[in-house]
Structures are given as C-alpha cells and as structure tokens.
Amino acid sequence: MTQLTRRGLTLGLGAFGLTATGLTAACNNGIGSGGAAEIDARADSTVAHMLQAYPGTQDLMNRAAGMLVMPVMTEVGLGLGGSYGRGALRIQQVTVDYYSAASASAGFQIGAQQYSHVLFFMSQESLGQFRTSYGWAAGADIDYAIAANGDMLRAETTTSMAPVIAVVFAQSGLRVGATIEGTKYTRIIP
C-alpha cells in the first residue's frame, strides 16, 4: 500500500503543471508549423472573425497605433496551469513582428480552453513601450472591451482613453473565463 503525503502530492501536482505547460506549448498553435506564413494566415482569419462578430472593433482598429493579434491561445490547468500562443504585431494592417505569449498560474483550477485575443495599442507611446521592452507583461494597465448582450462590443469612455485595450473572444473549452493579465509577450522569429 502506498502512503500519500503532502510532499508527494505537491511534487505530483508540480510535475503535472510542468507537463501541462509543456503540452500547451506543443499544441498546434505555431510550434513546428510553417512559421510566419501560417501565423499571418491565422491572424487574417482572426481579424476577419472579430470584425464580423464584433463590428465595434473596426473603430478600435482604425484608431489604434498598432495591434497584436493572437489567433489561438491554449490554456490548461489542474492546480498548476499555463497558456501559450503565437501571433503577429500589425501596424496599419501590415505585420511588422511576431510574438509568443505565455503565462503560468497556480491555484484552484481545472480544465482547458482555447481563445483568441487582440491587443489594441491606442497611442504611439504604448506601442513603442511594447516594441522596445524585452518580455512585456500584461498587467492591470490593460482595459478590456466587453461584449454586452452577447453580440455588441462596447468600449466605455474610460476604456477608449486607455493606452492598451484587450478584446478576448472565440472561447471554447472546459474552463470558465479568460484573462490575459500576467501573460508575458516576447518577440520571436518564426
């Protein structure tokens, strides 16, 4: 008979969390893919879906200095968890750089999901800070544009003045809610 101890349980959950994060990174969202062309195709499809589902994002897109399109973020968790995805930074609808996004989490959580998100940089200053930083992390300074009544996207007056606005959409899976707070974005060469 095997006796379960707190240390054994903690080590087991830690190992699971590392495995889950590794599996997340190995999901079919860019790793080992066709590189830049595949990321661009997914970004095009994501933007088209966003504009069709949330026409209000067209105004954000027109006013933004740039936008980071993350077509597929895959997130898993069981006690410990993580998320990973790759996307394209676009200025005036042209891809200028590629980024990966990753996060780790701990706490009461179980499940897996995939979602898309777009960061709208509403000023040249916020875009410049993002592009010149190594490992920019999403924090409390990001405002979210939310879907009201299931279909219309609203950006409140305070949100529309924010330096960075996030739109999270196309969620599917067995987890409730998606947030990008704590996600670290790093420039990559696909």
N, C-alpha and C positions, 0 to 999 in steps of 0.2 A: 504494500500500500504506500502510495506517495503522499507525503505531507506537504500541503501548500502553505508557504509563509508569505508575509508581506514583501520581503525582499525578492522572493521568487516571482510573485505577482507583478511587482514593479518592473523587474528585469524583463519579464514576459511581455508586458504592455509596451515597454520601451522598444523592445525588439520588433513588436508588431508595428509600432508607429514608424520606425525606420523602414520597415518593409513596405508599409502602406505608402510612405512618401516616395520610395523607390519605384513602386508600381505606378504611382501617379505620374511620375516623370517618364515612365516607359509607355504611358498611354499614347494612343495615336493622335497626338496633338502637336506634331512637329519633330519630335525626336526621330532621327533616322529617316526623315522624309526628304522630299525633293527640294528642300531649302527655301530660298527666297520666293520662287515662283509659287510654291504651294501656300506659303504664308500670305502672299499677296492675293491669291485667288480666294482664300478663306476670308481675308479682310474685306474684299469686294463683296462677297456674299453676305457677310455680317452687316456691313453698312447698308446694303440693299434691304435686308430683312428689318433692320432697325428703322429705316426711313418709312418702310411700308407699315410696320406695326405701330410706330410712334412718330407720326408726321411732325410733331412738335420739335423733334430733334434736328430738323432741317434748319431751324432758326439758330440753334446752338452751333451747328456745323458752320453756318455762314459767318457767325460772329467770332468763332474760335481762331486763335493764332495757330493752333495745331491740334491734332487728336491722336491718341494712342488707341488702336483697335486691337482688342484681344479676343479673337474669334472663339476659342474654346479654352476655358479654364476647367480643369478636372480637380475635384476636391474629394478626399476620402478621410474618414476618421473613425476611430474606435478608441476613445480615451485620448490618444495622441493622433494627430492628423496632419495633413498638408495639402497644398494645392500647387498646380503648375500649369503654365500655358506659354505660348509664344505669340507675338503679334507684331504689328507694323505701326511706326510713327509716321503720320502723314501731315504734311504742310501744304495747304492749297490743293488737297486731294492727290498729292504725289508722295509716295513712300520715300522717306529720307533715311530711316534707320530701322533696325529690328531689335526687339526687346524680348526677354523672357521675364516672366513674373512667377514668383514662388513665395509661399508662406508656410509656416508651421504653427500648429496650435495644440493646446492641451486643455483638458477639462472634460466635462460631461458631454460627450458627442458620440454619435454612431451614424453611419450611413455614407453615402457617396452621391455626388451630383456633378453636373456639368452646367456651365453657364457662359454667357458672353458678357463682356463689358467694354465700354468706350470711355476714355478719359478725355474731356474737352479742356484744353488749356486756354483760358479766356483772356490771357494777356501775353505779350511777348516776354515779360519778366518771368512769369510762371513757366512758360515753355523753355526759356533759357536756363532756369534753375534745374529743370528736369534733365535737359540735354547735357549739362556740364557736370552734374553730380554723378558720382560712382555709386550705384546701388541706391537709387531714390526709393524711399519707403512711403507708402500711402499712409497718411495719418489722419488726425482729427481735422486737418485743414481742408479736407475734401468734402464738398457738399454733394448730396445725391439728388438727382431729379427723379421723381417718383411717378409711377403710373397710378392715376386716380380713376375710379370707375372701370378698371380693367383695360381701358384702351387709350385714354388720352394721357399724354405725358405733360406734367406741369413742372415748371421751374418757378419757384416763388421769387419775389423781388429780391430777397436777400441772397437766394441761391444764384440768381443771374448776375450778381455782383461778385461772386466767389472767384478766386483765381483758378480753381480746378473743379470741374463738375463731372461726377461719375454717373453713368447710366448702366445699370446692371439689368440684363434681360435674358430671355430664352433659357430659363432654368428648367432642368429636368433631373430627376433622380429621387433619392430617398431621404434627403436632408431638407430641413426647412430653413429658408432664408439664405442669402448670400451676401457677404460683405467683403470689401477689398481692403479694409483697414488692416494694417500690418503687413500688407503684401509688398515685397521688395522687387523693384524693376531694375533689370540690368541689361545694358546694351550687348547684343550678340552679333556674331557673323554667322548666318545660316549656311 
